Amino acid sequence: MTVRAQPASRAMRHTAMLTLRLAIADLTSAQAWARLLDVAARHPGRGVHDVLLIARQRPDATELGTYEQWRARGAHVRRGERGITLLQARESGEGSDAVTAFDVAQTDAVPAPREPVPDLVPVVSALAAMADAAGLSVRLGQGLDAAVHAEGDHLDLAAEQPLSASAGHLVHHLARRLLPPGPARELQAAGAARVVARRFGLRPPEIPAAGWTAALGQAPTDRAVVETTERALRAAGALTARLLRTLDRRALDRPTTPPPVPRHEGTATAAAGPAARRGTETIPAP
C-alpha cells in the first residue's frame, strides 16, 4: 500500500526529521546496515528515508497505511495503537510532509497472504540468463580457494557451496555492474545483493566489517551512509524488476508439461545453462 503524505504540523515534521537522524546514527557497523537492508527487502519500492524511518520505529512492519487508507479498505486501526511517522516529498517537489502510518498488525484487517518464495532452480536459471545478457561468464569449479573468484567478465563460483549461496554471489556481481565506480561500490553491491536475496529466498553474501570501514570509514558521515544506502536500494529495485521479468518470460516459454526438477537445495552440479559455458559444472537451467 502506498502511503501518501497529508498536511502535518511543524512539530510532527520536526519529530520525523529527528527520528531520521537517529536512524542514520544507528548505522555504525556492517551488521547494523544488514539489519536495515532486511527491512528494505520487506518493503519494495520504498525510498531510503522511508526504510530508515520504518527500521527505527517498527522494523517488523510488513504493510503500512494511513488511518484513512485502512478505513477506505473497510479496516480500522485498533484503539490505542501508536503509528509511525514517515517523511515523503511533496507533489510540488519542494520539501516534504510527515504522515502517520500504521502496520496491518495494528488493524483488524486480514493480512495479505504472503507470496510464496520462488522455486530456487527457476530463480537461478533466470539469474544465469541475466548474467549471459550482461556479458558475464559464470562457471562452477571444484577446489577453489574462496567461495567466489572474479576476474573481468569471468566469475568462478565454488561448486561445493549451496546453490542458493552461489546465486547470492551472482546477484552481487550483477548489482556491481549497475553501480558507478567508487570506493563504496563493492559495499553498495553487497547491500543490493542482500535485499534481492532476501526477496527470492537466496543466501546473501556476508557484508564484512572491513568492507564497511573501507568504504565509509570508522566514523561515516550521514551523507555517505544515506547515499550508499540509496544506491544499494536503487540497484536492488532494478535487479528485482529485471529478475521478475525474466522469470515471467521464462515461465511463458516453458513447455506445458515440463520435466521434473529437484526442489531441494544442494550443490550446483547440473547441466550447462546459457550463461555458464566455460566450465564443466555450471549453473542449472530448467
C-alpha angles and dihedrals in degrees: 000000000000112000110216119202121244125198108285137188122265089245091055092051091047089053091050092051091050091049090050092053090049090050091053090047088056090066099086099134145025089258093056090048091050090056090052090051090053088057090049090053090062093051109051115187096028121123128237096266092052091050093048092049093046091049092051097046109027113000093173093059116127107175124021133194139155121256089258093049093052090047091052088056091053094256130117132212109239117250114266096020114142114222129213124243121235130185119221133176118257118247088246089062091236115115127324141268131221123236132185115230134184130209119237088248088065092058138062090246120120107247114247110257112260115247110244116253108258117256112271099233097055091045092052091046091051091049089051090053090050091050091050091051089050092053093249115143112211130189137168116229137189123235099015115165091228139029090252137015121190127190119167109304093346123094123187118195124192108252091208094069122085116275091243090058092049089051090051091056090048091054088051092056093044089052091049089062091057095053130082119249116266144110093284096048097101092046092049091049091050089050093050090048091053093053094047093044092053090051095051103037096255129138109251122217114256118262101228120217089232090059092054092049094044092052102038107015131233091295107031118196121242090245093053092049094048094045093048092048093046093052092047091051093047091051090047090051092050093048092046091053093045093047092049091050091049092049091050093048094048091047090056091049093049117105117257091248106033121189114262118269128198114268098196128086118252141137118307107258106134134120123294121286126201095264099049111056098133100074139052093234112050145172108281127246124205 
